[in-house]
């Protein structure tokens, strides 16, 4: 049995209420969750930033303790993990801005290499708001950005999760990037 099948099997056990499933799942997904977290924090140079391990731990706890999810497979799990990472970073950004100054918004530079830095909390919130607006215009394109940006998923993994082709994912990514650049740089 390959790792993908094992993870999918454990997710099904978790859905069925198997108490030991969460313990079995953790070591199998931890490395990938840490890679996802590190992808956002890789270029982080500020001491006040969240560490990848803390981000992974919080995401894992939210994934397992949050609302019951009908996990389809490993790709679905990581897609939901991408949403969870996004929400954690947005929550941290909101808390930081609330503590700091009340949250005046400013122009954000959107690029493929955008990473979370606590000193750029306002940019995370602006990106989040722009993604919410994109979701109204194009829900699939918004999901593509979320999975690629916040989970580091490949076009193929995103396509599998969304039930579409890799070519469609690449097209949605190009459209979403252009749309976000326009929204963030009026």
C-alpha positions as a Python dict, from the first residue, in 0.01 Angstrom:
ca = {
    (1, 'X'): (0, 0, 0),
    (2, 'X'): (147, 339, -95),
    (3, 'X'): (146, 642, 134),
    (4, 'X'): (-142, 813, -51),
    (5, 'X'): (-363, 508, -2),
    (6, 'X'): (-258, 477, 361),
    (7, 'X'): (-344, 840, 433),
    (8, 'X'): (-678, 805, 256),
    (9, 'X'): (-751, 491, 462),
    (10, 'X'): (-665, 667, 787),
    (11, 'X'): (-885, 963, 693),
    (12, 'X'): (-1174, 722, 636),
    (13, 'X'): (-1107, 564, 976),
    (14, 'X'): (-1102, 912, 1131),
    (15, 'X'): (-1439, 992, 969),
    (16, 'X'): (-1578, 664, 1104),
    (17, 'X'): (-1480, 769, 1457),
    (18, 'X'): (-1169, 554, 1506),
    (19, 'X'): (-998, 715, 1807),
    (20, 'X'): (-653, 587, 1703),
    (21, 'X'): (-674, 731, 1352),
    (22, 'X'): (-560, 1081, 1454),
    (23, 'X'): (-248, 936, 1615),
    (24, 'X'): (-174, 731, 1305),
    (25, 'X'): (-233, 1026, 1074),
    (26, 'X'): (-4, 1277, 1245),
    (27, 'X'): (332, 1124, 1154),
    (28, 'X'): (219, 1059, 798),
    (29, 'X'): (110, 1417, 721),
    (30, 'X'): (341, 1616, 950),
    (31, 'X'): (628, 1641, 703),
    (32, 'X'): (402, 1769, 423),
    (33, 'X'): (224, 2012, 655),
    (34, 'X'): (560, 2143, 771),
    (35, 'X'): (667, 2186, 407),
    (36, 'X'): (348, 2384, 343),
    (37, 'X'): (412, 2604, 647),
    (38, 'X'): (779, 2651, 563),
    (39, 'X'): (688, 2755, 210),
    (40, 'X'): (516, 3060, 358),
    (41, 'X'): (780, 3136, 612),
    (42, 'X'): (1095, 3047, 415),
    (43, 'X'): (1216, 3401, 360),
    (44, 'X'): (1102, 3519, 699),
    (45, 'X'): (1374, 3719, 875),
    (46, 'X'): (1174, 3877, 1156),
    (47, 'X'): (1199, 3731, 1504),
    (48, 'X'): (833, 3798, 1582),
    (49, 'X'): (708, 3562, 1312),
    (50, 'X'): (535, 3233, 1370),
    (51, 'X'): (760, 2932, 1334),
    (52, 'X'): (669, 2655, 1085),
    (53, 'X'): (632, 2401, 1367),
    (54, 'X'): (386, 2623, 1554),
    (55, 'X'): (192, 2687, 1234),
    (56, 'X'): (179, 2313, 1159),
    (57, 'X'): (68, 2227, 1512),
    (58, 'X'): (-208, 2486, 1508),
    (59, 'X'): (-323, 2381, 1159),
    (60, 'X'): (-326, 2012, 1256),
    (61, 'X'): (-526, 2081, 1569),
    (62, 'X'): (-779, 2289, 1376),
    (63, 'X'): (-806, 2021, 1109),
    (64, 'X'): (-881, 1748, 1359),
    (65, 'X'): (-1071, 1941, 1624),
    (66, 'X'): (-1272, 2159, 1388),
    (67, 'X'): (-1597, 2065, 1227),
    (68, 'X'): (-1620, 1708, 1104),
    (69, 'X'): (-1496, 1686, 748),
    (70, 'X'): (-1584, 1418, 498),
    (71, 'X'): (-1225, 1353, 392),
    (72, 'X'): (-1220, 1213, 39),
    (73, 'X'): (-846, 1147, 16),
    (74, 'X'): (-499, 1285, 84),
    (75, 'X'): (-533, 1565, -173),
    (76, 'X'): (-860, 1680, -16),
    (77, 'X'): (-693, 1681, 326),
    (78, 'X'): (-411, 1904, 200),
    (79, 'X'): (-657, 2134, 21),
    (80, 'X'): (-841, 2187, 350),
    (81, 'X'): (-501, 2229, 518),
    (82, 'X'): (-431, 2515, 274),
    (83, 'X'): (-753, 2688, 382),
    (84, 'X'): (-663, 2631, 745),
    (85, 'X'): (-314, 2779, 705),
    (86, 'X'): (-468, 3079, 530),
    (87, 'X'): (-716, 3131, 815),
    (88, 'X'): (-445, 3101, 1081),
    (89, 'X'): (-227, 3360, 908),
    (90, 'X'): (-522, 3593, 859),
    (91, 'X'): (-628, 3552, 1222),
    (92, 'X'): (-274, 3632, 1337),
    (93, 'X'): (-258, 3933, 1106),
    (94, 'X'): (-589, 4067, 1237),
    (95, 'X'): (-481, 4020, 1597),
    (96, 'X'): (-150, 4192, 1530),
    (97, 'X'): (-315, 4490, 1359),
    (98, 'X'): (-575, 4519, 1635),
    (99, 'X'): (-298, 4530, 1893),
    (100, 'X'): (-84, 4759, 1684),
    (101, 'X'): (-289, 5042, 1540),
    (102, 'X'): (-637, 4955, 1431),
    (103, 'X'): (-552, 4839, 1081),
    (104, 'X'): (-510, 5111, 825),
    (105, 'X'): (-495, 4947, 483),
    (106, 'X'): (-242, 5025, 213),
    (107, 'X'): (-134, 4899, -129),
    (108, 'X'): (-3, 4541, -139),
    (109, 'X'): (249, 4399, -382),
    (110, 'X'): (113, 4065, -505),
    (111, 'X'): (371, 3822, -635),
    (112, 'X'): (410, 3447, -661),
    (113, 'X'): (665, 3468, -379),
    (114, 'X'): (443, 3645, -125),
    (115, 'X'): (520, 3508, 220),
    (116, 'X'): (372, 3580, 560),
    (117, 'X'): (570, 3818, 775),
    (118, 'X'): (408, 3949, 1092),
    (119, 'X'): (527, 4301, 1014),
    (120, 'X'): (326, 4269, 687),
    (121, 'X'): (3, 4165, 862),
    (122, 'X'): (-198, 4430, 682),
    (123, 'X'): (-87, 4286, 347),
    (124, 'X'): (-211, 3941, 449),
    (125, 'X'): (-549, 4090, 533),
    (126, 'X'): (-566, 4279, 202),
    (127, 'X'): (-476, 3961, 14),
    (128, 'X'): (-740, 3771, 209),
    (129, 'X'): (-1005, 4033, 126),
    (130, 'X'): (-902, 4026, -240),
    (131, 'X'): (-927, 3645, -242),
    (132, 'X'): (-1275, 3670, -93),
    (133, 'X'): (-1375, 3910, -374),
    (134, 'X'): (-1216, 3678, -630),
    (135, 'X'): (-1421, 3390, -487),
    (136, 'X'): (-1737, 3580, -580),
    (137, 'X'): (-1614, 3639, -937),
    (138, 'X'): (-1449, 3300, -985),
    (139, 'X'): (-1476, 3046, -700),
    (140, 'X'): (-1251, 2791, -873),
    (141, 'X'): (-976, 3046, -943),
    (142, 'X'): (-989, 3152, -578),
    (143, 'X'): (-948, 2789, -470),
    (144, 'X'): (-654, 2748, -709),
    (145, 'X'): (-479, 3046, -549),
    (146, 'X'): (-553, 2919, -201),
    (147, 'X'): (-421, 2568, -269),
    (148, 'X'): (-116, 2684, -460),
    (149, 'X'): (-29, 2979, -237),
    (150, 'X'): (-118, 2849, 106),
    (151, 'X'): (-51, 2478, 59),
    (152, 'X'): (213, 2475, -213),
    (153, 'X'): (12, 2214, -403),
    (154, 'X'): (111, 2128, -759),
    (155, 'X'): (-115, 2192, -1057),
    (156, 'X'): (-183, 1819, -1075),
    (157, 'X'): (-282, 1796, -707),
    (158, 'X'): (-507, 2099, -740),
    (159, 'X'): (-665, 1956, -1055),
    (160, 'X'): (-733, 1628, -876),
    (161, 'X'): (-884, 1806, -578),
    (162, 'X'): (-1107, 2028, -794),
    (163, 'X'): (-1196, 1756, -1044),
    (164, 'X'): (-1054, 1944, -1341),
    (165, 'X'): (-748, 1932, -1564),
    (166, 'X'): (-400, 2069, -1494),
    (167, 'X'): (-440, 2292, -1797),
    (168, 'X'): (-753, 2447, -1647),
    (169, 'X'): (-569, 2499, -1317),
    (170, 'X'): (-283, 2679, -1497),
    (171, 'X'): (-535, 2898, -1681),
    (172, 'X'): (-718, 2978, -1356),
    (173, 'X'): (-385, 3060, -1190),
    (174, 'X'): (-293, 3307, -1469),
    (175, 'X'): (-637, 3469, -1452),
    (176, 'X'): (-633, 3487, -1073),
    (177, 'X'): (-283, 3640, -1061),
    (178, 'X'): (-382, 3909, -1310),
    (179, 'X'): (-707, 3975, -1125),
    (180, 'X'): (-530, 3998, -787),
    (181, 'X'): (-260, 4228, -923),
    (182, 'X'): (-532, 4456, -1056),
    (183, 'X'): (-722, 4448, -727),
    (184, 'X'): (-415, 4510, -515),
    (185, 'X'): (-257, 4772, -745),
    (186, 'X'): (-542, 4988, -869),
}
